[in-house]
Amino acid sequence: MKEPEKSIFDQQYRVVAVEGDRLMVRGVVNGEVLTIVNPEPETPLTPEEYPPGKLIVLTDPSTSPLN
């Protein structure tokens, strides 16, 4: 029987790099590399906030309460 696919929000990631408005992360378990584009360019991403190697978890914006 095939194992159900996991969502990107069910995993942990390590920061690989911050490049301008992009955050590159690698899945701890699956090794998949994701590039996340900052939806708020007026609030830049910084290497101080996301240093390489930092462990992060992604949250699903569709499950957040609306403003």
KEBALO-367080 format. One record per atom (N, C-alpha, C, O, CB): residue in one letter; atom name; x, y, z. Coordinates in Angstrom, 3 decimals, padded with zeros to 6 digits. Glycine has a CB too. Example, Ala and Ser with C-alpha at 12.3 -4.5 7.8 and 13.67 -1.06 7.14 Angstrom:
# residues 2
<atom 'a'; 'N'; <013.190; -005.690; 007.800>>,
<atom 'a'; 'CA'; <012.300; -004.500; 007.800>>,
<atom 'a'; 'C'; <013.200; -003.300; 007.800>>,
<atom 'a'; 'O'; <014.236; -003.319; 008.465>>,
<atom 'a'; 'CB'; <011.308; -004.473; 009.046>>,
<atom 's'; 'N'; <012.850; -002.250; 007.080>>,
<atom 's'; 'CA'; <013.670; -001.060; 007.140>>,
<atom 's'; 'C'; <012.900; 000.030; 007.870>>,
<atom 's'; 'O'; <013.409; 001.138; 008.039>>,
<atom 's'; 'CB'; <014.084; -000.598; 005.725>>,
This chain:
# residues 67
<atom 'm'; 'N'; <000.843; -001.176; 000.000>>,
<atom 'm'; 'CA'; <000.000; 000.000; 000.000>>,
<atom 'm'; 'C'; <000.893; 001.247; 000.000>>,
<atom 'm'; 'O'; <001.902; 001.298; 000.704>>,
<atom 'm'; 'CB'; <-000.962; -000.006; 001.224>>,
<atom 'k'; 'N'; <000.519; 002.222; -000.777>>,
<atom 'k'; 'CA'; <001.296; 003.449; -000.902>>,
<atom 'k'; 'C'; <001.056; 004.369; 000.290>>,
<atom 'k'; 'O'; <-000.081; 004.572; 000.717>>,
<atom 'k'; 'CB'; <000.949; 004.171; -002.206>>,
<atom 'e'; 'N'; <002.147; 004.921; 000.819>>,
<atom 'e'; 'CA'; <002.059; 005.844; 001.944>>,
<atom 'e'; 'C'; <001.495; 007.178; 001.460>>,
<atom 'e'; 'O'; <001.893; 007.655; 000.397>>,
<atom 'e'; 'CB'; <003.448; 006.042; 002.609>>,
<atom 'p'; 'N'; <000.571; 007.798; 002.217>>,
<atom 'p'; 'CA'; <000.006; 009.076; 001.781>>,
<atom 'p'; 'C'; <001.087; 010.162; 001.689>>,
<atom 'p'; 'O'; <002.020; 010.199; 002.492>>,
<atom 'p'; 'CB'; <-001.108; 009.521; 002.745>>,
<atom 'e'; 'N'; <000.938; 011.041; 000.693>>,
<atom 'e'; 'CA'; <001.909; 012.127; 000.524>>,
<atom 'e'; 'C'; <001.817; 013.103; 001.682>>,
<atom 'e'; 'O'; <000.733; 013.446; 002.155>>,
<atom 'e'; 'CB'; <001.682; 012.861; -000.809>>,
<atom 'k'; 'N'; <002.986; 013.538; 002.120>>,
<atom 'k'; 'CA'; <003.024; 014.529; 003.194>>,
<atom 'k'; 'C'; <002.998; 015.918; 002.585>>,
<atom 'k'; 'O'; <003.532; 016.145; 001.500>>,
<atom 'k'; 'CB'; <004.281; 014.343; 004.087>>,
<atom 's'; 'N'; <002.388; 016.817; 003.275>>,
<atom 's'; 'CA'; <002.350; 018.213; 002.862>>,
<atom 's'; 'C'; <003.698; 018.869; 003.183>>,
<atom 's'; 'O'; <004.428; 018.408; 004.060>>,
<atom 's'; 'CB'; <001.180; 018.968; 003.565>>,
<atom 'i'; 'N'; <004.014; 019.933; 002.472>>,
<atom 'i'; 'CA'; <005.242; 020.669; 002.797>>,
<atom 'i'; 'C'; <005.164; 021.261; 004.202>>,
<atom 'i'; 'O'; <006.183; 021.618; 004.792>>,
<atom 'i'; 'CB'; <005.492; 021.789; 001.766>>,
<atom 'f'; 'N'; <003.953; 021.359; 004.727>>,
<atom 'f'; 'CA'; <003.771; 021.935; 006.060>>,
<atom 'f'; 'C'; <003.923; 020.897; 007.167>>,
<atom 'f'; 'O'; <003.851; 021.239; 008.347>>,
<atom 'f'; 'CB'; <002.410; 022.588; 006.159>>,
<atom 'd'; 'N'; <004.134; 019.627; 006.796>>,
<atom 'd'; 'CA'; <004.317; 018.548; 007.774>>,
<atom 'd'; 'C'; <005.788; 018.241; 008.010>>,
<atom 'd'; 'O'; <006.112; 017.240; 008.650>>,
<atom 'd'; 'CB'; <003.599; 017.289; 007.311>>,
<atom 'q'; 'N'; <006.679; 019.079; 007.508>>,
<atom 'q'; 'CA'; <008.102; 018.797; 007.577>>,
<atom 'q'; 'C'; <008.865; 019.955; 008.204>>,
<atom 'q'; 'O'; <008.348; 021.061; 008.362>>,
<atom 'q'; 'CB'; <008.648; 018.499; 006.191>>,
<atom 'q'; 'N'; <010.114; 019.661; 008.556>>,
<atom 'q'; 'CA'; <011.030; 020.694; 009.031>>,
<atom 'q'; 'C'; <012.052; 020.953; 007.935>>,
<atom 'q'; 'O'; <012.371; 020.069; 007.140>>,
<atom 'q'; 'CB'; <011.729; 020.273; 010.371>>,
<atom 'y'; 'N'; <012.558; 022.177; 007.906>>,
<atom 'y'; 'CA'; <013.504; 022.600; 006.877>>,
<atom 'y'; 'C'; <014.690; 023.305; 007.517>>,
<atom 'y'; 'O'; <014.580; 023.897; 008.591>>,
<atom 'y'; 'CB'; <012.819; 023.523; 005.849>>,
<atom 'r'; 'N'; <015.824; 023.228; 006.834>>,
<atom 'r'; 'CA'; <017.006; 023.997; 007.222>>,
<atom 'r'; 'C'; <017.223; 025.068; 006.173>>,
<atom 'r'; 'O'; <017.106; 024.820; 004.973>>,
<atom 'r'; 'CB'; <018.272; 023.083; 007.369>>,
<atom 'v'; 'N'; <017.544; 026.266; 006.644>>,
<atom 'v'; 'CA'; <017.824; 027.377; 005.742>>,
<atom 'v'; 'C'; <019.125; 027.087; 004.998>>,
<atom 'v'; 'O'; <020.141; 026.739; 005.601>>,
<atom 'v'; 'CB'; <017.913; 028.727; 006.521>>,
<atom 'v'; 'N'; <019.071; 027.240; 003.671>>,
<atom 'v'; 'CA'; <020.255; 027.071; 002.827>>,
<atom 'v'; 'C'; <020.850; 028.440; 002.518>>,
<atom 'v'; 'O'; <022.061; 028.631; 002.620>>,
<atom 'v'; 'CB'; <019.904; 026.313; 001.512>>,
<atom 'a'; 'N'; <019.984; 029.406; 002.135>>,
<atom 'a'; 'CA'; <020.473; 030.737; 001.768>>,
<atom 'a'; 'C'; <019.329; 031.734; 001.739>>,
<atom 'a'; 'O'; <018.164; 031.370; 001.581>>,
<atom 'a'; 'CB'; <021.179; 030.702; 000.405>>,
<atom 'v'; 'N'; <019.693; 033.002; 001.895>>,
<atom 'v'; 'CA'; <018.771; 034.115; 001.690>>,
<atom 'v'; 'C'; <019.353; 034.929; 000.548>>,
<atom 'v'; 'O'; <020.488; 035.399; 000.623>>,
<atom 'v'; 'CB'; <018.576; 034.990; 003.007>>,
<atom 'e'; 'N'; <018.565; 035.094; -000.517>>,
<atom 'e'; 'CA'; <019.022; 035.843; -001.687>>,
<atom 'e'; 'C'; <017.969; 036.882; -002.048>>,
<atom 'e'; 'O'; <016.976; 036.563; -002.702>>,
<atom 'e'; 'CB'; <019.301; 034.893; -002.892>>,
<atom 'g'; 'N'; <018.181; 038.104; -001.630>>,
<atom 'g'; 'CA'; <017.219; 039.167; -001.925>>,
<atom 'g'; 'C'; <015.875; 038.881; -001.291>>,
<atom 'g'; 'O'; <015.750; 038.838; -000.067>>,
<atom 'g'; 'CB'; <017.056; 039.338; -003.428>>,
<atom 'd'; 'N'; <014.855; 038.683; -002.143>>,
<atom 'd'; 'CA'; <013.509; 038.422; -001.626>>,
<atom 'd'; 'C'; <013.181; 036.937; -001.615>>,
<atom 'd'; 'O'; <012.008; 036.567; -001.558>>,
<atom 'd'; 'CB'; <012.477; 039.168; -002.453>>,
<atom 'r'; 'N'; <014.203; 036.073; -001.670>>,
<atom 'r'; 'CA'; <013.993; 034.628; -001.708>>,
<atom 'r'; 'C'; <014.704; 033.924; -000.542>>,
<atom 'r'; 'O'; <015.820; 034.273; -000.159>>,
<atom 'r'; 'CB'; <014.486; 034.061; -003.044>>,
<atom 'l'; 'N'; <014.016; 032.932; -000.006>>,
<atom 'l'; 'CA'; <014.561; 032.097; 001.062>>,
<atom 'l'; 'C'; <014.640; 030.676; 000.523>>,
<atom 'l'; 'O'; <013.628; 030.106; 000.116>>,
<atom 'l'; 'CB'; <013.681; 032.171; 002.373>>,
<atom 'm'; 'N'; <015.829; 030.108; 000.518>>,
<atom 'm'; 'CA'; <016.004; 028.734; 000.046>>,
<atom 'm'; 'C'; <016.169; 027.814; 001.253>>,
<atom 'm'; 'O'; <017.010; 028.054; 002.120>>,
<atom 'm'; 'CB'; <017.235; 028.619; -000.914>>,
<atom 'v'; 'N'; <015.349; 026.750; 001.299>>,
<atom 'v'; 'CA'; <015.377; 025.804; 002.405>>,
<atom 'v'; 'C'; <015.442; 024.379; 001.859>>,
<atom 'v'; 'O'; <015.026; 024.112; 000.732>>,
<atom 'v'; 'CB'; <014.138; 025.986; 003.316>>,
<atom 'r'; 'N'; <015.981; 023.456; 002.691>>,
<atom 'r'; 'CA'; <016.072; 022.042; 002.307>>,
<atom 'r'; 'C'; <015.365; 021.214; 003.365>>,
<atom 'r'; 'O'; <015.592; 021.400; 004.561>>,
<atom 'r'; 'CB'; <017.563; 021.584; 002.143>>,
<atom 'g'; 'N'; <014.507; 020.298; 002.927>>,
<atom 'g'; 'CA'; <013.785; 019.405; 003.831>>,
<atom 'g'; 'C'; <014.738; 018.528; 004.625>>,
<atom 'g'; 'O'; <015.664; 017.945; 004.061>>,
<atom 'g'; 'CB'; <012.812; 018.535; 003.050>>,
<atom 'v'; 'N'; <014.520; 018.432; 005.924>>,
<atom 'v'; 'CA'; <015.387; 017.642; 006.791>>,
<atom 'v'; 'C'; <015.268; 016.156; 006.450>>,
<atom 'v'; 'O'; <016.280; 015.456; 006.407>>,
<atom 'v'; 'CB'; <015.037; 017.884; 008.273>>,
<atom 'v'; 'N'; <014.062; 015.668; 006.210>>,
<atom 'v'; 'CA'; <013.851; 014.247; 005.953>>,
<atom 'v'; 'C'; <014.009; 013.910; 004.475>>,
<atom 'v'; 'O'; <014.731; 012.977; 004.123>>,
<atom 'v'; 'CB'; <012.471; 013.827; 006.434>>,
<atom 'n'; 'N'; <013.326; 014.679; 003.594>>,
<atom 'n'; 'CA'; <013.305; 014.301; 002.181>>,
<atom 'n'; 'C'; <014.393; 014.969; 001.338>>,
<atom 'n'; 'O'; <014.626; 014.547; 000.205>>,
<atom 'n'; 'CB'; <011.970; 014.632; 001.603>>,
<atom 'g'; 'N'; <015.059; 015.992; 001.855>>,
<atom 'g'; 'CA'; <016.130; 016.662; 001.116>>,
<atom 'g'; 'C'; <015.655; 017.581; 000.004>>,
<atom 'g'; 'O'; <016.473; 018.150; -000.719>>,
<atom 'g'; 'CB'; <017.033; 015.649; 000.539>>,
<atom 'e'; 'N'; <014.351; 017.733; -000.142>>,
<atom 'e'; 'CA'; <013.794; 018.583; -001.193>>,
<atom 'e'; 'C'; <014.141; 020.047; -000.924>>,
<atom 'e'; 'O'; <014.018; 020.528; 000.203>>,
<atom 'e'; 'CB'; <012.258; 018.399; -001.288>>,
<atom 'v'; 'N'; <014.577; 020.747; -001.972>>,
<atom 'v'; 'CA'; <014.913; 022.166; -001.838>>,
<atom 'v'; 'C'; <013.736; 022.998; -002.317>>,
<atom 'v'; 'O'; <013.214; 022.784; -003.411>>,
<atom 'v'; 'CB'; <016.202; 022.521; -002.639>>,
<atom 'l'; 'N'; <013.325; 023.946; -001.492>>,
<atom 'l'; 'CA'; <012.238; 024.863; -001.830>>,
<atom 'l'; 'C'; <012.776; 026.282; -001.865>>,
<atom 'l'; 'O'; <013.644; 026.647; -001.072>>,
<atom 'l'; 'CB'; <011.068; 024.745; -000.816>>,
<atom 't'; 'N'; <012.260; 027.077; -002.784>>,
<atom 't'; 'CA'; <012.559; 028.506; -002.816>>,
<atom 't'; 'C'; <011.274; 029.237; -002.482>>,
<atom 't'; 'O'; <010.268; 029.105; -003.179>>,
<atom 't'; 'CB'; <013.131; 028.957; -004.213>>,
<atom 'i'; 'N'; <011.319; 030.005; -001.413>>,
<atom 'i'; 'CA'; <010.146; 030.739; -000.942>>,
<atom 'i'; 'C'; <010.348; 032.210; -001.291>>,
<atom 'i'; 'O'; <011.353; 032.817; -000.920>>,
<atom 'i'; 'CB'; <009.923; 030.545; 000.607>>,
<atom 'v'; 'N'; <009.376; 032.772; -002.012>>,
<atom 'v'; 'CA'; <009.441; 034.183; -002.394>>,
<atom 'v'; 'C'; <008.716; 034.992; -001.334>>,
<atom 'v'; 'O'; <007.588; 034.673; -000.959>>,
<atom 'v'; 'CB'; <008.818; 034.427; -003.812>>,
<atom 'n'; 'N'; <009.372; 036.041; -000.853>>,
<atom 'n'; 'CA'; <008.810; 036.903; 000.176>>,
<atom 'n'; 'C'; <007.589; 037.642; -000.376>>,
<atom 'n'; 'O'; <007.720; 038.400; -001.337>>,
<atom 'n'; 'CB'; <009.871; 037.907; 000.686>>,
<atom 'p'; 'N'; <006.406; 037.438; 000.209>>,
<atom 'p'; 'CA'; <005.210; 038.122; -000.269>>,
<atom 'p'; 'C'; <005.132; 039.588; 000.178>>,
<atom 'p'; 'O'; <004.267; 040.336; -000.279>>,
<atom 'p'; 'CB'; <003.986; 037.384; 000.209>>,
<atom 'e'; 'N'; <006.039; 039.988; 001.069>>,
<atom 'e'; 'CA'; <006.048; 041.358; 001.576>>,
<atom 'e'; 'C'; <007.410; 041.986; 001.302>>,
<atom 'e'; 'O'; <008.245; 042.054; 002.204>>,
<atom 'e'; 'CB'; <005.720; 041.394; 003.095>>,
<atom 'p'; 'N'; <007.652; 042.450; 000.067>>,
<atom 'p'; 'CA'; <008.979; 042.983; -000.276>>,
<atom 'p'; 'C'; <009.401; 044.190; 000.560>>,
<atom 'p'; 'O'; <010.593; 044.479; 000.670>>,
<atom 'p'; 'CB'; <009.003; 043.362; -001.723>>,
<atom 'e'; 'N'; <008.441; 044.891; 001.144>>,
<atom 'e'; 'CA'; <008.803; 046.039; 001.993>>,
<atom 'e'; 'C'; <009.427; 045.594; 003.315>>,
<atom 'e'; 'O'; <010.019; 046.406; 004.025>>,
<atom 'e'; 'CB'; <007.567; 046.903; 002.271>>,
<atom 't'; 'N'; <009.296; 044.303; 003.648>>,
<atom 't'; 'CA'; <009.935; 043.715; 004.820>>,
<atom 't'; 'C'; <010.928; 042.674; 004.322>>,
<atom 't'; 'O'; <010.568; 041.508; 004.159>>,
<atom 't'; 'CB'; <008.880; 043.080; 005.802>>,
<atom 'p'; 'N'; <012.184; 043.081; 004.075>>,
<atom 'p'; 'CA'; <013.149; 042.161; 003.467>>,
<atom 'p'; 'C'; <013.546; 041.011; 004.401>>,
<atom 'p'; 'O'; <013.539; 041.137; 005.626>>,
<atom 'p'; 'CB'; <014.391; 042.927; 003.049>>,
<atom 'l'; 'N'; <013.888; 039.897; 003.771>>,
<atom 'l'; 'CA'; <014.441; 038.759; 004.500>>,
<atom 'l'; 'C'; <015.930; 039.030; 004.699>>,
<atom 'l'; 'O'; <016.586; 039.557; 003.800>>,
<atom 'l'; 'CB'; <014.196; 037.399; 003.731>>,
<atom 't'; 'N'; <016.465; 038.680; 005.852>>,
<atom 't'; 'CA'; <017.880; 038.937; 006.118>>,
<atom 't'; 'C'; <018.583; 037.674; 006.598>>,
<atom 't'; 'O'; <017.965; 036.812; 007.222>>,
<atom 't'; 'CB'; <018.037; 040.053; 007.157>>,
<atom 'p'; 'N'; <019.887; 037.566; 006.302>>,
<atom 'p'; 'CA'; <020.656; 036.422; 006.814>>,
<atom 'p'; 'C'; <020.724; 036.402; 008.340>>,
<atom 'p'; 'O'; <020.922; 035.343; 008.935>>,
<atom 'p'; 'CB'; <022.067; 036.447; 006.244>>,
<atom 'e'; 'N'; <020.562; 037.554; 008.973>>,
<atom 'e'; 'CA'; <020.548; 037.592; 010.439>>,
<atom 'e'; 'C'; <019.291; 036.913; 010.972>>,
<atom 'e'; 'O'; <019.338; 036.219; 011.987>>,
<atom 'e'; 'CB'; <020.630; 039.049; 010.951>>,
<atom 'e'; 'N'; <018.171; 037.115; 010.289>>,
<atom 'e'; 'CA'; <016.901; 036.514; 010.700>>,
<atom 'e'; 'C'; <016.853; 035.029; 010.327>>,
<atom 'e'; 'O'; <016.312; 034.214; 011.074>>,
<atom 'e'; 'CB'; <015.720; 037.263; 010.054>>,
<atom 'y'; 'N'; <017.422; 034.686; 009.168>>,
<atom 'y'; 'CA'; <017.426; 033.316; 008.660>>,
<atom 'y'; 'C'; <018.853; 032.877; 008.351>>,
<atom 'y'; 'O'; <019.213; 032.756; 007.180>>,
<atom 'y'; 'CB'; <016.539; 033.195; 007.400>>,
<atom 'p'; 'N'; <019.671; 032.637; 009.368>>,
<atom 'p'; 'CA'; <021.051; 032.210; 009.107>>,
<atom 'p'; 'C'; <021.075; 030.803; 008.514>>,
<atom 'p'; 'O'; <020.222; 029.979; 008.844>>,
<atom 'p'; 'CB'; <021.889; 032.255; 010.405>>,
<atom 'p'; 'N'; <022.044; 030.520; 007.641>>,
<atom 'p'; 'CA'; <022.166; 029.171; 007.091>>,
<atom 'p'; 'C'; <022.252; 028.134; 008.211>>,
<atom 'p'; 'O'; <022.988; 028.303; 009.183>>,
<atom 'p'; 'CB'; <023.403; 029.074; 006.179>>,
<atom 'g'; 'N'; <021.480; 027.056; 008.049>>,
<atom 'g'; 'CA'; <021.454; 025.995; 009.043>>,
<atom 'g'; 'C'; <020.320; 026.112; 010.044>>,
<atom 'g'; 'O'; <020.041; 025.161; 010.775>>,
<atom 'g'; 'CB'; <022.739; 025.970; 009.769>>,
<atom 'k'; 'N'; <019.658; 027.270; 010.089>>,
<atom 'k'; 'CA'; <018.550; 027.449; 011.035>>,
<atom 'k'; 'C'; <017.417; 026.496; 010.683>>,
<atom 'k'; 'O'; <017.061; 026.358; 009.513>>,
<atom 'k'; 'CB'; <018.044; 028.918; 011.027>>,
<atom 'l'; 'N'; <016.855; 025.844; 011.678>>,
<atom 'l'; 'CA'; <015.748; 024.924; 011.509>>,
<atom 'l'; 'C'; <014.441; 025.707; 011.562>>,
<atom 'l'; 'O'; <014.200; 026.460; 012.506>>,
<atom 'l'; 'CB'; <015.776; 023.814; 012.590>>,
<atom 'i'; 'N'; <013.583; 025.525; 010.527>>,
<atom 'i'; 'CA'; <012.304; 026.238; 010.507>>,
<atom 'i'; 'C'; <011.184; 025.271; 010.130>>,
<atom 'i'; 'O'; <011.435; 024.188; 009.601>>,
<atom 'i'; 'CB'; <012.351; 027.433; 009.513>>,
<atom 'v'; 'N'; <009.964; 025.671; 010.406>>,
<atom 'v'; 'CA'; <008.763; 024.947; 010.015>>,
<atom 'v'; 'C'; <007.891; 025.931; 009.249>>,
<atom 'v'; 'O'; <007.733; 027.078; 009.667>>,
<atom 'v'; 'CB'; <008.004; 024.340; 011.263>>,
<atom 'l'; 'N'; <007.331; 025.494; 008.143>>,
<atom 'l'; 'CA'; <006.463; 026.347; 007.345>>,
<atom 'l'; 'C'; <005.031; 026.242; 007.869>>,
<atom 'l'; 'O'; <004.612; 025.176; 008.321>>,
<atom 'l'; 'CB'; <006.533; 025.957; 005.844>>,
<atom 't'; 'N'; <004.290; 027.329; 007.810>>,
<atom 't'; 'CA'; <002.898; 027.311; 008.222>>,
<atom 't'; 'C'; <002.016; 027.534; 007.000>>,
<atom 't'; 'O'; <002.383; 028.270; 006.084>>,
<atom 't'; 'CB'; <002.624; 028.382; 009.306>>,
<atom 'd'; 'N'; <000.883; 026.910; 006.994>>,
<atom 'd'; 'CA'; <-000.060; 026.982; 005.882>>,
<atom 'd'; 'C'; <-000.911; 028.248; 006.018>>,
<atom 'd'; 'O'; <-001.707; 028.355; 006.951>>,
<atom 'd'; 'CB'; <-000.962; 025.712; 005.838>>,
<atom 'p'; 'N'; <-000.752; 029.215; 005.093>>,
<atom 'p'; 'CA'; <-001.511; 030.460; 005.211>>,
<atom 'p'; 'C'; <-003.008; 030.261; 005.036>>,
<atom 'p'; 'O'; <-003.789; 031.108; 005.469>>,
<atom 'p'; 'CB'; <-001.020; 031.456; 004.199>>,
<atom 's'; 'N'; <-003.428; 029.166; 004.415>>,
<atom 's'; 'CA'; <-004.874; 028.935; 004.228>>,
<atom 's'; 'C'; <-005.566; 028.525; 005.519>>,
<atom 's'; 'O'; <-006.795; 028.533; 005.592>>,
<atom 's'; 'CB'; <-005.103; 027.861; 003.171>>,
<atom 't'; 'N'; <-004.793; 028.167; 006.539>>,
<atom 't'; 'CA'; <-005.395; 027.786; 007.813>>,
<atom 't'; 'C'; <-005.361; 028.926; 008.832>>,
<atom 't'; 'O'; <-005.848; 028.778; 009.953>>,
<atom 't'; 'CB'; <-004.683; 026.570; 008.377>>,
<atom 's'; 'N'; <-004.781; 030.071; 008.435>>,
<atom 's'; 'CA'; <-004.715; 031.220; 009.331>>,
<atom 's'; 'C'; <-006.040; 031.978; 009.299>>,
<atom 's'; 'O'; <-006.700; 032.036; 008.261>>,
<atom 's'; 'CB'; <-003.543; 032.153; 008.941>>,
<atom 'p'; 'N'; <-006.432; 032.561; 010.437>>,
<atom 'p'; 'CA'; <-007.645; 033.372; 010.432>>,
<atom 'p'; 'C'; <-007.472; 034.590; 009.533>>,
<atom 'p'; 'O'; <-006.382; 035.158; 009.456>>,
<atom 'p'; 'CB'; <-008.005; 033.810; 011.858>>,
<atom 'l'; 'N'; <-008.528; 034.988; 008.863>>,
<atom 'l'; 'CA'; <-008.493; 036.174; 008.010>>,
<atom 'l'; 'C'; <-008.545; 037.434; 008.836>>,
<atom 'l'; 'O'; <-009.126; 037.444; 009.921>>,
<atom 'l'; 'CB'; <-009.642; 036.156; 007.016>>,
<atom 'n'; 'N'; <-007.940; 038.510; 008.332>>,
<atom 'n'; 'CA'; <-007.953; 039.798; 009.051>>,
<atom 'n'; 'C'; <-009.291; 040.455; 008.939>>,
<atom 'n'; 'O'; <-009.492; 041.543; 009.479>>,
<atom 'n'; 'CB'; <-006.877; 040.736; 008.521>>,
